[in-house]
């Protein structure tokens, strides 16, 4: 039994007319009648009763129609689903987020535009530190990821920068210099510097550490926080100061103050990363939105 035979039968059953069904199917009437006869022969009983004007369903035809219709609809659905996935219009896309970009407004504006344009696409998201993120992207567990640069391991992937952020100083609200609009790092050299673990973002870690050491900070007074964002909780508790991306300044905490870095040379990029070979259609669609700005 061929799928096209079921389509032909359903068309005749719904129109109760061979000529109209043939027009709807885009074929001539004689081949349509022949294919219906083949279907009836295969089943072993008439499905349609030919009348002077039109046709009517036999008892067997009425029993056969619901299942035939369901099969045709399921086949159409499967076909459209496969085509949608191939075009990147539906299916799933797995996206990773570096923990430090969770507050980056451009990232989520981009995701919002993607959801609006491709509502049938299911986004599966995962937040991880940079080391795990790069490994999952390399292993194909993620289609793409939003990462923070600089990142040495990112050189193995295609990258598109979507935002550049300056680093800011986070101070406890009660700090003597917390009301200053900007500070030189040398003014804070005696402070405890709260740092995220190196594995969270190794290249950014090295950039911050080297800059602070040149400003007179003492490495023995560095203190580690679990993540970039969690370092702010330690600052608010008075444990030290931290250097964080400007997007984290959106965190509202009365025990925190943020100020600019004088003669700032500390900048970090948020980038979209994907594998160089055979990106999925959905990744290409997201890239096109990045290009639109």
matplotlib code that plots the C-alpha trace (Angstrom):
import matplotlib.pyplot as plt

x = [0.0, 1.5, 1.1, -0.1, -2.9, -4.1, -3.8, -5.9, -8.6, -8.7, -9.1, -12.0, -13.6, -13.5, -14.8, -17.1, -16.2, -13.5, -13.2, -12.9, -10.4, -8.3, -8.2, -7.2, -4.4, -3.2, -3.7, -6.1, -9.2, -8.5, -5.2, -6.9, -9.7, -7.2, -5.1, -8.3, -9.2, -5.7, -6.1, -9.5, -8.1, -5.3, -7.7, -10.1, -13.3, -14.8, -14.3, -16.3, -19.7, -19.7, -22.8, -24.2, -23.0, -20.2, -19.4, -20.3, -18.3, -19.1, -19.3, -15.7, -14.7, -16.2, -14.3, -11.1, -11.2, -10.2, -7.1, -6.1, -6.6, -4.4, -1.6, -1.6, -1.6, 1.3, 3.3, 2.7, 3.7, 6.9, 7.8, 7.3, 9.2, 12.2, 12.1, 11.9, 14.9, 16.9, 16.1, 16.9, 13.3, 12.4, 14.1, 16.5, 19.6, 21.9, 23.5, 26.0, 26.6, 29.8, 28.7, 30.2, 28.0, 24.7, 24.2, 25.1, 22.1, 23.1, 23.2, 19.6, 18.4, 19.8, 18.1, 14.8, 15.0, 15.9, 12.9, 10.6, 11.8, 12.0, 9.3, 9.3, 13.0, 13.5, 16.6, 18.3, 20.6, 23.4, 25.5, 29.1, 32.6, 34.7, 36.8, 33.8, 32.0, 34.9, 35.1, 31.4, 31.5, 34.5, 32.8, 29.6, 27.5, 26.7, 25.9, 27.3, 28.2, 28.3, 31.8, 34.0, 37.2, 40.1, 40.1, 43.1, 41.1, 38.5, 41.1, 39.9, 36.4, 34.8, 34.1, 31.8, 32.1, 28.7, 29.7, 32.8, 32.7, 35.1, 36.1, 34.9, 36.0, 33.6, 34.1, 32.2, 29.8, 31.7, 35.1, 36.8, 37.1, 33.7, 32.3, 34.9, 33.7, 37.0, 40.1, 43.6, 44.4, 47.5, 45.2, 43.9, 47.2, 47.0, 43.5, 42.6, 41.7, 38.9, 39.4, 37.3, 39.1, 41.6, 39.7, 36.6, 38.3, 42.0, 43.0, 40.9, 42.2, 45.8, 45.0, 43.5, 46.2, 49.1, 47.5, 47.0, 50.5, 51.9, 49.8, 51.4, 49.0, 50.5, 49.6, 49.6, 46.6, 44.5, 41.4, 39.4, 35.6, 33.7, 32.6, 32.9, 29.4, 29.8, 32.9, 30.5, 28.9, 32.3, 33.0, 29.6, 30.6, 33.8, 36.3, 38.0, 37.6, 37.0, 37.3, 34.2, 32.7, 30.5, 27.4, 27.6, 27.0, 23.3, 23.3, 21.6, 23.1, 23.2, 26.5, 28.2, 29.7, 31.1, 33.6, 35.6, 39.2, 41.4, 43.4, 41.6, 43.3, 41.1, 38.4, 36.6, 34.5, 31.4, 31.6, 29.4, 31.5, 30.7, 32.6, 34.4, 33.1, 29.5, 27.5, 23.8, 21.2, 20.0, 23.5, 23.7, 20.2, 21.5, 24.6, 22.5, 20.8, 24.2, 25.1, 21.8, 22.9]
y = [0.0, 3.3, 6.6, 8.3, 5.8, 6.9, 10.5, 9.8, 8.0, 10.8, 13.4, 11.5, 10.7, 14.4, 15.8, 12.8, 13.6, 12.2, 15.3, 17.7, 15.4, 15.1, 18.9, 19.2, 16.6, 18.1, 14.9, 13.8, 11.8, 8.4, 7.7, 8.7, 6.2, 3.5, 4.1, 4.0, 0.7, -0.7, 0.3, -1.4, -4.5, -4.6, -4.2, -6.7, -4.7, -1.5, 1.7, 3.9, 3.5, 5.1, 7.2, 9.0, 12.3, 11.8, 9.0, 7.9, 5.9, 2.2, 0.9, -0.3, 3.1, 4.9, 2.6, 3.1, 6.9, 8.0, 5.8, 6.8, 10.4, 10.1, 8.4, 11.1, 13.8, 12.1, 11.7, 15.4, 16.4, 14.3, 15.7, 19.3, 18.6, 17.2, 20.2, 22.6, 21.1, 21.1, 24.8, 25.6, 26.7, 24.1, 21.4, 22.0, 24.1, 23.7, 26.9, 27.3, 30.5, 31.3, 32.2, 35.7, 36.6, 35.9, 39.6, 40.6, 42.4, 42.0, 38.3, 38.0, 40.7, 38.5, 35.3, 37.2, 38.2, 34.6, 33.2, 35.8, 35.0, 31.2, 30.3, 26.6, 26.2, 24.8, 26.3, 24.1, 26.3, 25.4, 27.7, 26.6, 27.9, 28.6, 25.4, 23.1, 25.3, 25.0, 21.2, 20.7, 22.8, 20.8, 17.5, 18.5, 18.6, 22.2, 23.8, 27.1, 29.2, 32.7, 33.1, 35.8, 36.9, 36.8, 33.0, 31.0, 27.9, 29.9, 30.1, 26.6, 28.0, 30.6, 33.7, 36.7, 39.5, 40.9, 43.3, 44.8, 45.7, 47.6, 46.2, 48.1, 48.2, 46.8, 48.1, 47.6, 50.5, 51.5, 51.7, 55.1, 55.5, 54.1, 57.5, 58.2, 58.1, 56.7, 55.2, 54.3, 50.7, 51.9, 53.5, 50.0, 48.1, 47.4, 45.8, 42.1, 41.3, 38.8, 36.7, 34.1, 30.7, 30.7, 27.8, 30.0, 32.2, 31.6, 34.3, 37.0, 35.8, 36.3, 39.7, 41.0, 39.5, 40.8, 44.3, 44.4, 43.1, 45.9, 48.3, 47.1, 44.5, 41.6, 38.1, 36.7, 38.8, 37.5, 35.6, 33.2, 33.3, 30.5, 32.6, 36.2, 37.0, 35.4, 37.6, 40.5, 38.9, 38.6, 42.3, 43.3, 41.4, 43.5, 40.8, 42.9, 44.5, 42.9, 43.8, 42.8, 43.3, 46.5, 44.4, 43.1, 46.7, 45.9, 43.9, 45.9, 45.6, 48.5, 47.1, 47.5, 50.4, 50.5, 52.9, 53.4, 52.5, 55.4, 55.0, 51.7, 49.1, 46.2, 45.3, 42.0, 40.9, 38.8, 36.6, 34.0, 30.8, 27.8, 25.0, 25.7, 22.7, 22.2, 24.6, 23.8, 25.9, 27.2, 28.5, 30.2, 31.8, 33.1, 34.4, 36.3, 38.1, 39.0, 40.6, 42.6, 44.2]
z = [0.0, -1.1, 0.7, -2.6, -2.8, 0.7, -0.4, -3.5, -1.5, 1.2, -1.6, -3.2, 0.1, 1.2, -2.1, -3.0, -6.6, -8.8, -11.0, -8.1, -6.3, -9.5, -9.8, -6.2, -6.6, -9.8, -11.8, -14.5, -13.6, -15.3, -13.4, -10.2, -10.8, -11.6, -8.4, -6.3, -8.0, -7.2, -3.5, -3.4, -5.0, -2.4, 0.4, -1.1, -1.0, -2.6, -0.6, -2.9, -4.6, -8.0, -8.6, -11.7, -10.1, -7.7, -5.3, -1.8, 0.8, 1.3, 4.9, 4.5, 3.1, 6.1, 8.4, 6.4, 6.1, 9.7, 9.7, 6.2, 7.0, 10.2, 8.2, 5.6, 8.2, 10.2, 6.9, 6.1, 9.7, 9.5, 6.1, 7.3, 10.5, 8.6, 6.2, 9.1, 10.8, 7.6, 7.1, 10.7, 11.3, 13.9, 16.0, 18.8, 19.2, 22.3, 23.5, 26.2, 28.3, 30.1, 33.7, 33.4, 30.4, 32.3, 32.8, 29.3, 27.9, 24.2, 24.6, 25.8, 23.4, 20.6, 22.0, 22.3, 18.6, 17.6, 19.6, 17.9, 14.4, 14.9, 17.4, 16.5, 17.4, 20.9, 22.6, 25.2, 27.3, 29.7, 31.9, 32.6, 33.2, 30.2, 30.4, 30.4, 27.8, 25.3, 25.9, 25.3, 22.2, 20.9, 21.7, 19.9, 23.0, 22.2, 18.9, 19.9, 22.9, 24.2, 25.8, 27.3, 25.7, 25.9, 25.9, 24.5, 23.8, 21.7, 18.9, 17.8, 16.9, 14.8, 16.8, 16.3, 18.9, 19.9, 22.7, 24.3, 28.0, 30.2, 33.5, 36.6, 40.2, 42.8, 46.3, 49.6, 50.2, 53.4, 51.7, 52.1, 48.3, 47.4, 46.5, 43.9, 40.3, 39.1, 40.8, 39.7, 40.4, 42.3, 44.9, 45.7, 45.7, 49.4, 49.1, 49.0, 45.4, 45.1, 41.9, 40.2, 39.7, 36.8, 35.1, 34.8, 32.1, 32.0, 29.6, 31.3, 34.7, 33.5, 32.0, 35.3, 37.5, 35.4, 35.3, 39.1, 39.8, 37.7, 39.7, 42.9, 44.2, 46.2, 44.8, 48.4, 49.2, 46.3, 47.5, 45.3, 44.7, 43.0, 40.0, 38.7, 39.9, 43.3, 43.9, 44.3, 47.4, 49.0, 48.2, 49.7, 52.8, 53.1, 52.1, 49.5, 46.1, 42.7, 39.0, 37.1, 33.7, 33.5, 32.8, 36.4, 37.7, 37.1, 40.3, 43.0, 46.4, 48.9, 50.2, 46.8, 44.9, 41.4, 39.9, 36.7, 36.4, 35.5, 32.2, 31.8, 29.7, 30.9, 28.4, 27.7, 24.7, 24.7, 21.6, 19.9, 19.2, 17.0, 15.4, 12.1, 10.2, 9.2, 11.5, 11.7, 9.9, 13.2, 14.1, 10.8, 11.4, 14.8, 13.1, 10.7, 13.6, 15.0, 11.7, 11.7, 14.9]

ax = plt.figure().add_subplot(projection="3d")
ax.plot(x, y, z, "-o")
ax.set_aspect("equal")
plt.show()
